[in-house]
Amino acid sequence: MMVSSWDGSGSQSDDLFDRLHIEPMYDAFVCPLTKQVMCDPVTLENGQTFEREAIEKWFKECRESGRKLVCPLTLQELKSTELNPSMALRNTIEEWTARNEAAQLDMARRSLNMGIPENETLQALKYVQNICKRNRSSKHTVRQAGLIPMIVDMLKSSSRKIRCTALETLRVVVEEDDENKEMLAKGDIVRTVVKFLNHELSKEREEAVSLLYELSKSEALCEKIGSINGAILILVGMTSSNSEDLSTVEKADKTLENLEKCENNVRQMAENGKLQPLLTQLLEGPPETKLAMAGYLGELVLDNDVKVLVARTVGSSLINIMKSSNMQSREAALKALNQISCEPSAKILIEAGILSPLVNDLFAVGPNQLPARLKEVSAAILASVVNSGEDFDSIPFGPDHQTLVSEVVVHNLLYLISNTGPAIECKLLQVLVGLTNSQTTVVSVVAAIKSSGATISLVQFIEAPQRDLRIASIKLLQNLSPHMSQELADALRGSVGQLGSLIRVISENTGITEEQAAAVGLLADLPERDLGLTRQLLDDGAFQMAISRVIAIRKGEIRGSRFMTPFLEGLLKILARVTYVLGDEPDALALCRDHNLAALFIELLQANGLDNVQMVSATALENLSLQSQNLTKLPELPSPGVCASIFTCFGKQQVITGTCRIHRGMCSLKETFCLLEGQAVLKLIAVLDHTNVKVVEAALAALSTLIEDGVVIEQGVLVLCEAEGVQPILDVLIEKRTENLRRRAVWAVERLLRTDDIAYVVSGAQNVSTALVDAFQHADYRTRQIAERALKHVDKIPSFSGLFPNVMTS
């Protein structure tokens, strides 16, 4: 009989290899306790031989159970537990084993070929596993026998079972054997194993990652594995997979831990979303490793969530490196901080103390100052941090506890902007853009700009050839314009080319860009009554350009931009400028007539959801309507005949048809901007219930031009009655949403109440009377006067009140 259970499991060996013994197995080779061929035979005092480990275990059990020490085979009581090694038997067994293993290995070699039946190949692979598990020295034998390349060839088999078993066998062969691992490192063997990580069969993936884990225990092989394209990417993906087996995920994770021994692998892990190894080495590694990790971090592209994690983990360390005197370290830290600085991470970096060294790097002069290319990086970091929206007015830094909006800091920024290259200038302008985005800091920046006299130099950047620099400049001026609009208007009007450059930017037919939206916003916020600026805009064709762009947007020829709404709002504000100078500028009047601007504003009055568009349109219609009484053509009455001039009984009153009820002349929307002729009244009344009070105020102001002095007020009131506009105006008064709105509503209601029928109806409306009484008691002086007159119309105050004896009639 032949020996069984090569692997110590008690299972019968494969029949194929059982038949390959070149000589029979003797009973003396087998331990009576284990029934297996002995490795370390020992003899008792009674001459019986056992496997050392087995008989020692027997003696231990006897002692623990309190039994007598007896021979397990004869049950004869023993006087001594002394074990005598049987060296002759051991040598004989080893020689027998070696002869039989040689024969079995030879058979295995013949079975590891593609043309051999699957079952024989699987038996050969299992045999190799068994002998390697039984004796570590067998791994040397397997290598010397040239079996490892043959096992690798089995990875190309069309049989999944063979491929899986071959991967498993290779893992057993290389376990705790560096020489076998080195052998697998040769050629493309590791690359072949990596390919199995993507195989469809989960068992193949599991065996492949288990083999890679064993190989990764060798530092030399770590570099080899990492150099294979996609290896680390796949392993990282496996660690975060929900579909992989838990043991496979754990092995992939442990493999990556081993691969961290190589810096390049750490870099690849970071590039593929596994940042923690890089961060750990940046925190805990030696100085040269920290420098390398900071350098890698500066080259990564991260999303904002990851930037926050990195800032929280290593932000302080990077800031400390940035403060060092070593320029190479400072550069690596700056580039890393530039990559992780963003709106969400800004607060973390600020709390870590980034502002002081950043500002010092920008302003420092002398031998240790940063070169220009690194000052650009510092400026970029500061721009990212500043554009986070934090309240920098309350964040002191440095020994003097300055803030970023302290006058000296802003002056230094302005000096650098005027005396450095375009790249740094752009970033520093972006810093000022961020500081002027906030209402709490913009005032300080404006004051510093005014005190430094930098307005003209800032305006000059509008003509910069670099697009990013131009955008930053325009956005900054747009932020400044509500606070120093006249200064900017003076600078633009007095400069050569800047205004034309803005118009050219807006007129570019490239959709709607951020630059165009900012340029429109800047022009829109300039003083609308600046006649000189309006004339220059007329000369430069700005209004014709704005009209064409608005029409294109309304036709749908320009669409799909996130800047659409501010762009349209800005264009409307630019167009509305011409309505403020109609009485002083004939070209403005001609423009409005030629392009029928009144009709355009009436159309945009219905742009629901665009509050500012509706508000600006209503305001422009107010300005246009105020000119109607000056522009209407009064009809010429034919002179009476001689008889009629002498004898009045012969004369008849002249009846003129086709004239405007309100303006008493020949009106049209296009020529005289008459709201009645343009059928705008109903549209303006519809806007009175808008939720935005500024829109309501603008619409009410436009409607009030129909009952202004200089027109036929009675007819204006009648027009409002016919359009059912009286009640909405009364509702505006009753709601009393803002003081300005109440002031306008009181004025309009007083005009309405001059009509007896309306006064009669309103006299019974207690809520209207209450609103008028409240205005009479609490409003400003002028509104109280008007409210008193309104109350007299409804007999709520006696006409002889005399409270305001010198009330003006209008």
Order of alpha helices (4+ residues) and beta strands (2+ residues): alpha-beta-beta-alpha-beta-alpha-alpha-alpha-alpha-alpha-alpha-alpha-alpha-alpha-alpha-alpha-alpha-alpha-alpha-alpha-alpha-alpha-alpha-alpha-alpha-alpha-alpha-alpha-alpha-alpha-alpha-alpha-alpha-alpha-alpha-alpha-alpha-alpha-alpha-alpha-alpha-alpha-alpha-alpha-alpha-alpha-alpha-alpha
